[in-house]
Amino acid sequence: MEGVKALFCDTDYSWVICECLSKKLVYSADNLRAEQGDKSFPLNGVNQGDKGISVNSARTDAEAGSTLMHECLHDRTEGEGDTPSDKYIDEEAKVRVAEERWRIKWGYQ
Ligand SMILES: [Zn+2]
């Protein structure tokens, strides 16, 4: 976790530690998946709100950092749309773009 924390020692992203991770429990978990109907999808992480954030234990520091960034971004991003599904998709798209900006900043592929 120390390697992951170091990735956020930047004034633009210190909120990830100060406003998100310091207020949640972070869990390492194996085989995180989402179920939708009869389909099952692998997940890198899960934001469980006040319960904490789970991160796939197989992740490297860079991958775990990206996952933590992604899950914390969900707490401060709101999707737009006419239906809950539209809002979810819009929020996920915004979070993925913001996560990608962070990954590019750190030189991650
Ligand atoms: Zn997401």
Boltz pocket constraint, residues with backbone or C-beta under 6 A from the ligand:
constraints:
  - pocket:
      binder: B
      contacts: [[A, 70], [A, 74], [A, 92], [A, 95]]
      max_distance: 6.0
